[in-house]
Every structure is written in structure tokens, then in C-alpha cells.
Amino acid sequence: MGVRTHARGPAPGHAAGMTSPLQKPPTTAFVAQAALAFGIALVAMVYGIIMLPLGTWERGYLALGLVFLTSSTFTLAKCVRDRQDITQVTTRVDQARLDKLLSEHDPFEVKM
């Protein structure tokens, strides 16, 4: 390999030795609003099930459905998040490989 005749700095928008996050985390207000909305919806459904003019078995069935729906929602959200994380990690690895190739390439190198 030849001697480098010029040095390349960090990629535009990147500090030397630092990596930027792929996406910004949600704000505290958004997380609080989502948690509050979930809590209100859950309490409203439980209250509705309790107040319905039904027997114990029917209420139990509706309560079990509510628990199953809630747990399935969390599981689905985790699966979607995990799939997105895998895609972003793969993209980041590919970008790092490309950056390495570009930083090692010297267009002025004479090969003999």
C-alpha cells in the first residue's frame, strides 16, 4: 500500500471519534402523554366492565379479553421495535464499512 498524501477528516456532521444516534429519543412530554393515555384507557375499560349489568362469568370473560389484548399489544410493539432496531443496526454497519472503504481509498495513489 502506498503512503497517504492527504488525510481525510471525519465525515460531514460527525465529530471525530463520536457517533451520532440514529434517531432522537422521544420527548418526556410524549412519553408522559402516552403513559397517561394508556392508564386512562385501561381504567375506563376496567370501570366499564365492572359497571356492566352482567353476571360474573361474562365480566370475567371481558376482563380476561382486556388482559390478553393489553399483553398482546405490548408484545406486538416490542416485535415491531426489535425489527426496526435490527434494520437500523444493519444499515449502520453497512455505512461504517462504506466509510472505512472511502477513508482508505486514495485516488492519487499510483499503482505499479
Secondary structure, 3 states (H helix, E strand, C coil): CCCCCCCCCCCCCCCCCCCCCCCCCCCHHHHHHHHHHHHHHHHHHHHHHHHCCCCHHHHHHHHHHHHHHHHHHHHHHHHHHHHHHHHHHHHHHHHHHHHHHHHHCCCCCCCC
